[in-house]
Structure formats: structure tokens, C-alpha cells
Amino acid sequence: MNQDQSRFLDAQSPYTLFLILILLILGTEKDLENHLENARNFILETKRSIESFRVGYETMQTNLMSFHAQLMNLQK
């Protein structure tokens, strides 16, 4: 086992504690698949919303730059 792998198995590592928490939840929750599916859908929709917002912002910025260039041409 290399040094990186042994670090993940360290008892003080947050990754190990997170893995233990997930395993405990998997062992006790009967409807976990539905909860994980809902969380996955929420994350995917949030990602799509952020991407749409970014595209809209970039389009607005491009339009503002074009408008500014047209204003500069009118002033000449």
C-alpha cells in the first residue's frame, strides 16, 4: 500500500470518518436508494441551473460589449 492509500485509512482522516458515516447510514436506512436518487437529482438540476445562469451572463456580457462598440462607432 502506498503512502496516499494509507493516509485515507488513518483514523483521524476526515475521509475515513466520512466513509464510516456512509457505511452506517447504508446499514440502517431502508429507503436510502430513494434519498440518494433525490440528492443526485437535486445536484444535477442545480448544476444545470448554474450552467444556464453562466451562459446567460456570458451572452449578456457579449451583448453589452457589442452595444458599447456600436456606441463608440456612433461617436466618431
C-alpha atoms as a printed R data frame, in Angstrom:
   type eleno elety resid chain resno       x      y       z
1  ATOM     1    CA   MET     A     1   0.000  0.000   0.000
2  ATOM     2    CA   ASN     A     2   1.465  3.370  -0.938
3  ATOM     3    CA   GLN     A     3   1.565  6.419   1.311
4  ATOM     4    CA   ASP     A     4  -1.568  8.050  -0.166
5  ATOM     5    CA   GLN     A     5  -3.670  4.941   0.365
6  ATOM     6    CA   SER     A     6  -2.533  4.507   3.957
7  ATOM     7    CA   ARG     A     7  -3.383  8.162   4.642
8  ATOM     8    CA   PHE     A     8  -7.030  7.524   3.679
9  ATOM     9    CA   LEU     A     9  -7.243  4.687   6.189
10 ATOM    10    CA   ASP     A    10  -5.912  6.855   9.009
11 ATOM    11    CA   ALA     A    11  -8.387  7.006  11.886
12 ATOM    12    CA   GLN     A    12  -8.027 10.798  12.097
13 ATOM    13    CA   SER     A    13  -8.603 11.346   8.383
14 ATOM    14    CA   PRO     A    14 -11.906 13.058   7.526
15 ATOM    15    CA   TYR     A    15 -12.247 10.682   4.557
16 ATOM    16    CA   THR     A    16 -12.228  7.672   6.864
17 ATOM    17    CA   LEU     A    17 -14.788  9.245   9.178
18 ATOM    18    CA   PHE     A    18 -16.986 10.120   6.193
19 ATOM    19    CA   LEU     A    19 -16.721  6.551   4.880
20 ATOM    20    CA   ILE     A    20 -17.704  5.159   8.280
21 ATOM    21    CA   LEU     A    21 -20.704  7.508   8.387
22 ATOM    22    CA   ILE     A    22 -21.837  6.433   4.917
23 ATOM    23    CA   LEU     A    23 -21.456  2.760   5.813
24 ATOM    24    CA   LEU     A    24 -23.504  3.254   8.991
25 ATOM    25    CA   ILE     A    25 -26.232  5.006   7.014
26 ATOM    26    CA   LEU     A    26 -26.226  2.254   4.397
27 ATOM    27    CA   GLY     A    27 -26.602 -0.328   7.121
28 ATOM    28    CA   THR     A    28 -29.515  1.335   8.886
29 ATOM    29    CA   GLU     A    29 -31.529  3.193   6.243
30 ATOM    30    CA   LYS     A    30 -34.051  1.072   4.334
31 ATOM    31    CA   ASP     A    31 -35.031  3.754   1.838
32 ATOM    32    CA   LEU     A    32 -31.511  5.034   1.220
33 ATOM    33    CA   GLU     A    33 -31.570  4.492  -2.544
34 ATOM    34    CA   ASN     A    34 -34.505  6.874  -2.912
35 ATOM    35    CA   HIS     A    35 -32.813  9.502  -0.754
36 ATOM    36    CA   LEU     A    36 -29.595  9.224  -2.748
37 ATOM    37    CA   GLU     A    37 -31.517  9.425  -6.016
38 ATOM    38    CA   ASN     A    38 -33.287 12.574  -4.813
39 ATOM    39    CA   ALA     A    39 -29.980 14.096  -3.728
40 ATOM    40    CA   ARG     A    40 -28.434 13.177  -7.090
41 ATOM    41    CA   ASN     A    41 -31.324 14.773  -8.992
42 ATOM    42    CA   PHE     A    42 -31.110 17.908  -6.855
43 ATOM    43    CA   ILE     A    43 -27.378 18.228  -7.509
44 ATOM    44    CA   LEU     A    44 -27.783 17.661 -11.251
45 ATOM    45    CA   GLU     A    45 -30.571 20.239 -11.521
46 ATOM    46    CA   THR     A    46 -28.522 22.728  -9.517
47 ATOM    47    CA   LYS     A    47 -25.606 22.130 -11.880
48 ATOM    48    CA   ARG     A    48 -27.835 22.706 -14.911
49 ATOM    49    CA   SER     A    49 -29.213 25.901 -13.386
50 ATOM    50    CA   ILE     A    50 -25.727 27.241 -12.720
51 ATOM    51    CA   GLU     A    51 -24.652 26.376 -16.262
52 ATOM    52    CA   SER     A    52 -27.711 28.179 -17.652
53 ATOM    53    CA   PHE     A    53 -27.005 31.199 -15.481
54 ATOM    54    CA   ARG     A    54 -23.376 31.242 -16.662
55 ATOM    55    CA   VAL     A    55 -24.394 31.029 -20.330
56 ATOM    56    CA   GLY     A    56 -26.938 33.820 -19.836
57 ATOM    57    CA   TYR     A    57 -24.374 36.007 -18.089
58 ATOM    58    CA   GLU     A    58 -21.791 35.436 -20.840
59 ATOM    59    CA   THR     A    59 -24.404 36.252 -23.507
60 ATOM    60    CA   MET     A    60 -25.355 39.441 -21.678
61 ATOM    61    CA   GLN     A    61 -21.684 40.411 -21.391
62 ATOM    62    CA   THR     A    62 -21.157 39.814 -25.115
63 ATOM    63    CA   ASN     A    63 -24.220 41.906 -25.967
64 ATOM    64    CA   LEU     A    64 -23.029 44.734 -23.734
65 ATOM    65    CA   MET     A    65 -19.612 44.711 -25.411
66 ATOM    66    CA   SER     A    66 -21.283 44.818 -28.842
67 ATOM    67    CA   PHE     A    67 -23.548 47.654 -27.743
68 ATOM    68    CA   HIS     A    68 -20.557 49.567 -26.391
69 ATOM    69    CA   ALA     A    69 -18.685 49.096 -29.684
70 ATOM    70    CA   GLN     A    70 -21.695 50.395 -31.612
71 ATOM    71    CA   LEU     A    71 -21.914 53.445 -29.357
72 ATOM    72    CA   MET     A    72 -18.228 54.152 -29.911
73 ATOM    73    CA   ASN     A    73 -18.753 53.948 -33.694
74 ATOM    74    CA   LEU     A    74 -21.647 56.426 -33.486
75 ATOM    75    CA   GLN     A    75 -19.458 58.937 -31.655
76 ATOM    76    CA   LYS     A    76 -16.891 59.011 -34.488
